[in-house]
Amino acid sequence: MAFWSNPNAQPKLSFKYLASFGFGQDIIRTYTLRSFQRPSFSIATSEYVWLNDVNFKPGVLTWNPIEITLTDGEGREENNAEKLYDLLNRSGYQTNTVNQPRSTIEKGKSSTALGGQMIFTQIDSDSIPVEEWILINPFMEAVNFGQNNYGAEEIITISMTVRYDYAQYNSFSF
């Protein structure tokens, strides 16, 4: 039986979510988060030959990076370009200055700059949490600050790729 034939069924809607970066920190405002990819994983497989057959067995699980799209605003709270560049600096990146040599980006600093975790909460039509994904030890893998274009009147978007160690899933369904 399809879900739409059940009047009590409610599918999860892609535009009903909340986001939190870190432990109670509002580094990036949720309303500037245009889209994000939910966590996914891959399991490596090993092939082995047994007499005249080829068999497979599961191997190591790898959590795949997620893509996040942000809008970039002019106000202090919405200026995600400034916030992401600040996160880069707090991750250990420094340009070559007279008094300080360049430094390296460290995973610990990078993850701490993002608050140590990212939480994406799916909500229902009454804004009640249905489930949440918690990304543990996230860090920025890539950032694209967008593109300006005289031929368009649209909001500048920033795309960000986030890598993380693993994800936790919590369901609030009853």
N, C-alpha and C positions, 0 to 999 in steps of 0.2 A: 504494500500500500504506500503510495507516495505521500510525502509530508503535507502537501497542500490540500489533500483531501481530509486531513485531520484538523478541525478548527482550533485545537489547543496547541498545535505545533507552531514553534517560532524559530525560523532559521536565524543564524547569526548574520548580522548586517555589517558589511565591511566599513561603513562610516561611523559605527557606534563603538568608540574606544577612548581610552585615556592612556596617557603615557607618563612615565616618571623616570627621570635619569638620576640615579643615585638614591641614597637613603634620605628621602624627604627633600632633596634638593630640587629646585626648579631651574636647572641649567638651561634647558630648552623648553619654552612654553608649549603646552599641548596644542593650543590653537594654531601654532605655526607648523605643526607636523602635518604635512599634506598626505603622505602615505608611508607605509612601512611594510616590509615583507615579513611575514611570520616565520619563526624558526623552521629550519629543515635540517635533515641529516642524511648522510650517506654511509653505507656500510660496505667496506671493501670486501671483495670475495676472492677466495683462493681456489685455484683449479688444481685438482689432483687426479691422477690416472690410477685406476684400480683394474688390473688385468686388461680388459677390452672396453672399459667404460671410462668416461670422463665425468667426474663428480665435482661439486662445488661445496664450499663451506664458508660461513660468514667469518669476517675478520674484524678489523678495528672500526669503530664508529667514529665519524668525524662530523661535527656540527658545522654546517655551511654558513658563510657570512651572510648578513642581511643587508638589504638596501633600504635606506631611509631618504625620503624627499622632504625637504623643509622649504618654507617660504622665507624670503629675506625681507625684512622690514626696515624702515628708517628710524623708528623709535628705539629707545634704549632696551626695552624688553623684547623687541622683535628683531633686533639686529643679529641674526644668526651667523653672519660672516664674521663679525667681531667675536662672538662667543666661541665659534669653532677655532678661530685663530688663537684665542686665549687658551683653549683646551690643548692645542698643539704646543704652545709654550709651556704649559703646566705638565705636559708629557715629557719634557726634557729638551725640546728643540730650542736652540738659540742660534741666532745669526752670528757671524763672526764680528765681534766688536774689538775695540782697542784693548780693553781691560780683560775680556773673557774670550777664551777660545771656543770654537764650536763644541757642542755636546751632543750626546746621542739620546735618542728617544728610548725610554725604558718601559717595559710592560707594566711594572708595578705603578709607576707614575702615571702612565697613560690610562690604566684602569681606574686609578684613584681619581684622576681628573674627571672621569665620567661618573664618579660616585660609587664605583665598585660593582654596580649592577644597573640594568635597565629593566623596567617593568612595563609591559603592555597589557592593559586590562580591557577585555571585551565586556561591553555592557549591553543590557537589553533595552527595550523601548521605554522602560521606566527608570533608566540610568542605574540599574542594580547590577553589580558585577556578576558575570556568568563564569568567566575563567580569566586566568592571567598566565602570562609567560614571563619568566624572570631569566634574563641573560646574565650569567655569572662571569665576572672579570672581562667586561667588554673593553675594546679599544678601537680607535679609528684606524682603519686600514687604508682608506682613500677618501678624499673630499674633492668635489668639483663645485666651485663657487658660482657656476651658472654662466649665463651669456647675456650680453646686452644686444639690443637689436632695434634700430630705428624703424624697422618695418612692422613692429608689433607693439601692441599695448597690453602687455601681460605682466604678471607678477614674476619677479626673478625667483628662480628656485635653486636650491643647493642640494646636490645629491651626496650622500655619505654612505660609505660601506663600513660596516662594523663587524669585526671578528670577535669571538667570545669563546670561552673554554667549553661551556655547556649551558643548556637551558633546563629550567625546571617548569613543569606545568602544574597548575593548581586549578581544580574545577570547583565552582561554587554551586553547581546544580544540585537540586534536591529532589 
